[in-house]
Amino acid sequence: MFGRVASVLFALAVSAGAAAAGDWGFDWVGRIDRDAKGLDADDAKTRQAAVDALRGYDPALTKPYLLRALRDDEDPVRLAAARALGAGAVADAVPILIDWLGEADSRVRGTAAEVLGQIGTEAATAALVRTLGDTDPVVRVKAVAALGAIGLRGDRSVVVPMISRLADDKTEVKRAAIEQLRAIGDRRAVVPLVGAFTDNSLEVRKAAVQAVGRLGDRAAVPALMRLLGDPVPDVRGLAIAALGELGAVEAVDELIQILSSSGDHVAKAAFALGQIAKLGDAEASPLAVEALVGALADAGQREGATEALRAAGPVAVPALVGHLDGRLPGDPTRAVKLLAELGDARATDALVAELERGRVAVADVVAALARTRDPRALIPVLRLIASDDAAIRLAAMTAIGPLLGTDPRAADAIVERLGDDDEELRVLAAEYLGQIGARSAVEPLVGLTGPGSALRLRRAAIDALGGIGDAAAVPALLAALESGPEPLQQAAADALSYVGDPGSAAALAMLADQLRGPGRHHAVRAWGAVLRDRRDGRARARLEELARTAPPAVAIAAVGALASMGDAAAAPTLLTLVAEGTPERQRAAAWALGELGVVAAVPALVTALGSRDDRVASAAAWALGELAATPAGRAQVVQAAGPTLRRLARRGAWATAIDATAALGRAQIADGVGDLATLIFHRSALVRANAAWALGALADAGVTLPADAVQGLIRVIGDDTSPLVRARAARALGAVAGRPVPATTALRTAADADRDPAVRAAATAALAGRAKAPARDEWRVFYVVDASTTDKPVREEPYVVIGADGLVWATYTDLRGMVATERFPAGEASVQPASAEPTL
């Protein structure tokens, strides 16, 4: 079927409360036509309400109605239409809005300026530059803000016109210009901003000082150093902060002097020193961090110095170690806690020595050693797990987890802790033995799985036996699966899945028939797991029967087991379930056909796309994407499902739209590029993310993206509110053959200045060249539980699963509270409820 790099099982605890998806299944066009009828009403309030309703849809579909409303006789209606068109960045509105800039009503001119900034065409930019001379300062402020928005999207032609507003006769306009210049970050503004240090308005002076710090041009350093003697305390404080932001190494002596004084701004001087130290200058950094470590000795300066050393980062380690070794003054407890945050192996020897000195609580020192992840720290910490002091034993046991790796040297000492009086410590011992795969621990762990142990410890032992993967544990695991309680049955099924011993198949088949309650579906799931990629006609026939006739949870587990086996001979049963089963069985069967790669299932899956149940339709869309990922299936999916997938990507229900968009990318439907170029502006961030991913996939496959698609990606990487979407746009731009200069500029801007580190990383990787996506060849099971309860399963709620390849899978937890897949990329996974979409 396909190779697997690893078998990975994840347990996930997330809170429930996903947004209901039922209202997302209406056909958008019909709703738009219905809501647009209000534009014909005589009453202006009704027309405005219609505009507000249309704002919630795809602007490509509402544009004709809103452009008509833009010429309404009543200002509230046409202004609302303008804002809606601006939110959708509809360029067709620009000529009318430019005309508005000449109207007598300043409120209309101001709204026009705001909306033109959102749209940002070349004509809009030119009109806004002219509006900088408007007679009303409120309009000038809005024009400045609009040009700033355009500048943030990469058009630096707005910088010089905005610089001219630094000479405006109104303070609020000058302030607005400074704020926008600071946000854009163009260094051409530095010299004019330094000139504003002497402005008559204190607020303008302060804003200018803040701005030059953010612009990152060290040409401002001499002027800022002169401000250290300014008579206004606020100006001095802002100058200190700006020097820190600029990494002004020449200011270190002055800042150390302020730090050692008892005057104003000691904490700001400390933080500035930390920022300067972070740059690693050979002379300035040691001076700065040594002064800061020394300041830890003063209770009044300790908090400020601590924050500054955090800002300095790893460069502070030598000075902190120097203090512990007695070469510098400071505070040992604070130094150890800072070293714990830094997690740097250069501190290992000093921290081990600190265990002997006894100045700092042992728990704090071993926590710092744990953060180093330095194998050299393992033995010193390991010695403490046999301490007579229960608190020290627990602290040491907690600390060795990050130090262990898979080091077998610790096994014997940890096995001894399985008999400790402290239950928490025994649980940790069991977890660690599973982590290192200690086969020597199988027997004592088996002894802990029985009813004589506390439930939590029994579960930890079962989990550990699964991690070790020794078939000798199978009898104990089968006993736990048979006798329960349910949490242990789940854990035992997981462990048996990990062990993967085919010899346990017969016993699991028997339990699948004999057990009742939740244990039965766990037994079926484990049975499928131990038969993974193994063909067994008798087992398949029994699982098919369970899929047809068993209670829903067991039937779903049976379908999952059939997918695990990888035997396409199960296809007829699965096709029958897709056509005739209950929604739970339909959904599971559709998913399984995709996992099994049954190309003959394409017609049935296309039919399932028409289901009114988002769970079923989305499973069919995802399955078609799975089939399209193979050469054999791609042509079938493109021919039979392409038009339907394109329609559902635009107008489908919540999960269906997201998964249909993913399928378009996986099928590499070249004539779907136009749809994808529109979908990157869809109201759903997850559809936008998959559309950007799909454009990148097409570019990777050698499809030449049209100019409007590339321009759309450039706009998305700069404008989209979702970091997930911006990151996918970055990847797509990185794949564009013969990347145009604006695309490279957008990537560089994102790599340098995006507010989200994931986007910066994606843009940096895109500039470096194409990266091969990880293969989707691992199996995963995600448990979704309500952490606010006693881990109650979250059943049939909408969730999103995002793998290391960036593809978004919208799905629903099943009746067991699970999401399972046989095809998942190696690496980390993100699982979020649908309600989290606005934050992604």
Order of alpha helices (4+ residues) and beta strands (2+ residues): beta-alpha-alpha-alpha-alpha-alpha-alpha-alpha-alpha-alpha-alpha-alpha-alpha-alpha-alpha-alpha-alpha-alpha-alpha-alpha-alpha-alpha-alpha-alpha-alpha-alpha-alpha-alpha-alpha-alpha-alpha-alpha-alpha-alpha-alpha-alpha-alpha-alpha-alpha-alpha-alpha-alpha-alpha-alpha-alpha-alpha-alpha-beta-beta-beta-beta-beta-beta
